Amino acid sequence: MTSPLISVVICCSRPQSVVSCLDGFAKQRSRTAFEVIVVGEVQDIQKSYDRFDLQLIPCSNPHVNVRR
């Protein structure tokens, strides 16, 4: 795959919903190369896609607006 022109970043707190979103991206018919980066609860996401590069980044607290 060529270098992506677009990067999509998804904050993941609901892995099942993210998989549905990724499946939707896989159905896109575009000539533009893109990658999807999922950050958060990614331990249960065990998929790969031919249409785009998928990067999974585990993060224990994906919510940036949490009061400390």
C-alpha positions as CSV (number, residue, x, y, z in Angstrom):
1,M,0.0,0.0,0.0
2,T,1.2,3.5,-0.7
3,S,1.8,6.2,1.9
4,P,-1.5,7.4,3.2
5,L,-2.7,10.9,2.3
6,I,-5.3,10.9,5.1
7,S,-5.1,9.6,8.7
8,V,-8.3,8.9,10.6
9,V,-7.9,8.8,14.4
10,I,-10.7,7.1,16.4
11,C,-10.9,7.3,20.2
12,C,-12.2,3.9,21.2
13,S,-14.2,3.2,24.3
14,R,-16.7,0.8,22.6
15,P,-14.7,-1.7,20.5
16,Q,-17.9,-3.3,18.9
17,S,-18.9,0.1,17.5
18,V,-15.4,0.8,16.2
19,V,-15.4,-2.6,14.4
20,S,-18.6,-1.5,12.6
21,C,-17.0,1.8,11.7
22,L,-13.9,0.0,10.4
23,D,-16.0,-2.3,8.3
24,G,-17.6,0.8,6.8
25,F,-14.3,2.3,6.0
26,A,-13.4,-1.0,4.3
27,K,-16.3,-0.6,1.9
28,Q,-15.3,2.9,0.8
29,R,-14.5,3.2,-2.9
30,S,-11.8,5.9,-3.1
31,R,-8.5,6.1,-4.8
32,T,-7.0,8.1,-2.0
33,A,-4.8,6.1,0.3
34,F,-5.7,6.4,4.0
35,E,-4.9,4.9,7.4
36,V,-7.0,4.4,10.5
37,I,-5.5,4.8,13.9
38,V,-7.6,3.5,16.8
39,V,-6.6,4.6,20.3
40,G,-8.1,3.2,23.5
41,E,-9.7,-0.1,24.3
42,V,-8.3,-2.0,21.4
43,Q,-7.3,-5.3,22.9
44,D,-10.4,-7.0,21.5
45,I,-10.0,-5.7,18.0
46,Q,-8.5,-8.6,16.0
47,K,-9.1,-7.5,12.4
48,S,-7.1,-6.5,9.5
49,Y,-8.1,-4.8,6.3
50,D,-6.8,-4.7,2.7
51,R,-8.3,-1.3,2.0
52,F,-6.3,0.6,4.6
53,D,-3.6,0.3,7.1
54,L,-4.9,-0.2,10.7
55,Q,-2.9,0.9,13.7
56,L,-4.1,-0.1,17.2
57,I,-2.7,1.9,20.1
58,P,-3.8,0.7,23.6
59,C,-4.6,3.5,26.1
60,S,-6.1,3.0,29.5
61,N,-7.9,6.3,29.6
62,P,-8.8,7.7,26.2
63,H,-11.0,10.5,27.6
64,V,-9.0,13.8,27.5
65,N,-11.5,15.8,29.5
66,V,-11.3,13.8,32.7
67,R,-10.9,15.9,35.8
68,R,-7.8,15.0,37.8
